[in-house]
């Protein structure tokens, strides 16, 4: 058996990220009408302990709104809550086609740092996530990528070897953390990139 063939037969589980892979995050600054640079917003969002707590289920919506109003220098939690509803995540046009192209012999799961607001937006926009084998959503599980526990939960759930999982994410930190556990991890951006990565992993026919 060639190395390529061995790699192709080793995959049992396709583990996908949501934002940036299956869902378009859009421009939150423009969507919410914030007076700041998009780069600055992402600096605040990605480093915020309040975001992490909210998306790990440790902070309720009101506490999150209060904290973010302060961090983003808004007038009140009500102002942030109203603006936050305007930041809508949408599935990429190719998302359903990508997911449904994965052969049935593979178990397809989602591993995402997300919150209830954005998750409800996504499931309202597409029924495709009803077809997933498992949904590992941070606001439900309490585990947040790139923490090792987020990936270990998937391995323990499936009682599988980490190498039998191919994981696609748009974050280099998340990819590195998964690879450190022996998961076949690749950084991708959007469904087109994801399809090419799944071809290389032997999941999709090239």
C-alpha positions in Angstrom: 0.0 0.0 0.0 1.4 3.4 -1.0 1.6 6.2 1.6 -1.2 8.1 -0.2 -3.5 5.0 -0.1 -2.8 4.5 3.6 -3.7 8.1 4.3 -6.9 7.8 2.3 -8.1 4.8 4.2 -7.3 6.2 7.6 -10.0 8.9 7.7 -13.3 8.1 9.3 -14.5 11.4 10.6 -14.6 14.8 8.9 -14.6 17.6 11.5 -15.4 21.0 10.2 -15.2 24.5 11.6 -18.2 26.9 11.1 -17.1 30.6 10.6 -14.7 31.0 7.7 -15.2 27.5 6.5 -18.9 26.9 6.1 -20.3 30.3 7.1 -19.4 33.8 6.0 -18.6 36.0 8.9 -19.1 39.1 6.8 -17.8 42.5 8.0 -19.0 42.9 11.6 -18.0 46.6 11.7 -20.1 47.4 8.7 -23.0 45.2 9.7 -23.2 46.8 13.2 -22.3 50.3 12.1 -19.3 50.6 14.5 -17.0 53.5 14.3 -13.7 51.6 14.2 -11.4 49.7 11.8 -12.4 46.1 11.1 -8.9 45.0 12.1 -9.3 46.7 15.5 -12.7 45.0 16.0 -11.2 41.6 15.5 -8.3 42.4 17.8 -10.9 43.1 20.5 -13.2 40.2 19.7 -10.6 37.5 19.5 -8.8 38.5 22.7 -11.8 39.4 24.7 -12.4 37.2 27.9 -16.1 38.3 27.6 -16.4 36.7 24.2 -14.7 33.6 25.3 -16.9 33.3 28.4 -20.1 33.9 26.4 -19.2 31.5 23.7 -18.3 28.9 26.4 -21.6 29.2 28.1 -20.1 30.8 31.2 -21.6 34.3 30.7 -25.3 35.0 29.9 -26.5 37.4 27.2 -27.0 40.3 29.5 -23.6 40.0 31.1 -22.0 39.7 27.6 -23.9 42.8 26.4 -22.7 44.8 29.4 -19.1 43.7 28.9 -19.0 44.3 25.2 -20.6 47.7 25.5 -17.7 48.7 27.6 -15.0 47.1 25.4 -16.4 48.6 22.2 -17.1 52.0 23.9 -20.9 52.0 23.3 -23.5 53.8 25.3 -25.2 50.8 26.9 -25.7 47.1 26.9 -29.0 47.7 25.1 -27.1 49.5 22.3 -24.7 46.6 21.9 -27.5 44.0 22.0 -29.4 45.8 19.2 -26.2 46.1 17.1 -25.1 42.5 17.7 -28.4 41.2 16.1 -27.3 43.0 12.9 -24.1 41.0 12.6 -25.5 38.0 10.7 -23.6 34.9 9.8 -24.7 33.3 6.5 -23.7 29.9 5.0 -21.6 30.2 1.9 -23.4 29.4 -1.3 -21.4 26.3 -1.7 -21.8 25.0 1.8 -24.7 22.6 1.2 -23.1 21.2 -1.9 -19.8 20.5 -0.1 -21.4 18.8 2.9 -23.6 16.6 0.7 -20.7 15.6 -1.5 -19.0 13.8 1.4 -19.7 10.1 1.1 -22.0 8.5 3.7 -19.2 6.3 5.0 -17.6 9.3 6.7 -19.1 10.8 9.8 -19.4 14.6 9.5 -19.2 16.7 12.6 -18.9 20.4 13.5 -16.5 21.9 16.0 -17.1 25.6 16.4 -16.5 28.5 18.8 -19.8 30.2 18.5 -22.8 31.6 20.4 -26.5 31.0 20.5 -27.3 34.1 18.5 -25.1 33.2 15.5 -26.0 29.5 15.7 -29.7 30.3 15.4 -29.0 32.5 12.4 -27.1 29.7 10.6 -29.6 27.0 11.3 -32.4 29.3 10.2 -30.6 29.8 6.9 -29.9 26.2 6.0 -31.1 22.7 7.1 -27.8 21.1 6.2 -26.6 20.9 9.8 -29.5 18.5 10.6 -27.5 16.0 8.5 -24.3 16.2 10.7 -23.4 13.3 12.9 -22.5 15.5 15.9 -22.3 19.2 16.7 -19.6 20.3 19.1 -20.6 23.9 19.8 -18.6 25.8 22.4 -21.6 27.6 24.0 -23.1 24.1 24.7 -20.0 22.1 25.5 -18.0 24.7 27.4 -14.9 23.8 25.4 -13.2 26.5 23.4 -10.7 26.1 20.6 -7.7 26.0 20.6 -7.9 24.4 24.1 -6.8 20.8 23.9 -10.0 19.7 25.7 -12.1 20.9 22.7 -10.4 18.4 20.5 -10.1 15.6 23.1 -13.9 15.7 23.5 -14.3 14.8 19.9 -11.7 12.0 20.1 -13.4 10.6 23.3 -16.9 10.9 21.8 -15.9 8.8 18.8 -13.5 6.6 20.8 -11.2 6.8 17.8 -7.6 7.4 17.0 -6.9 11.1 16.5 -5.4 10.3 13.1 -8.7 9.0 11.9 -10.1 12.6 12.0 -9.5 15.2 9.3 -10.1 18.7 10.7 -10.6 21.8 8.7 -10.4 25.3 10.3 -9.6 28.8 9.1 -7.4 29.5 12.2 -3.8 28.6 12.3 -3.8 28.3 16.1 -6.7 25.8 16.0 -5.1 23.8 13.3 -1.8 23.7 15.2 -3.6 22.6 18.4 -5.4 19.8 16.6 -2.3 18.6 14.8 -0.5 18.5 18.1 -2.9 15.7 19.2 -2.3 13.8 16.0 -5.4 14.9 14.2 -5.1 15.5 10.4 -5.6 19.2 10.5 -5.6 21.7 7.6 -6.1 25.4 7.4 -8.7 26.4 4.8 -10.8 29.4 3.8 -14.3 28.7 2.5 -15.9 25.6 0.9 -13.7 25.6 -2.2 -10.6 25.4 -0.1 -12.2 22.8 2.1 -13.2 20.6 -0.9 -9.6 20.7 -2.1 -8.3 19.7 1.4 -10.8 16.8 1.5 -9.6 15.6 -1.9 -6.1 15.5 -0.6 -7.3 13.6 2.5 -9.0 11.0 0.2 -12.5 12.0 1.4 -13.7 13.5 -1.9 -12.8 12.1 -5.3 -10.2 14.3 -7.1 
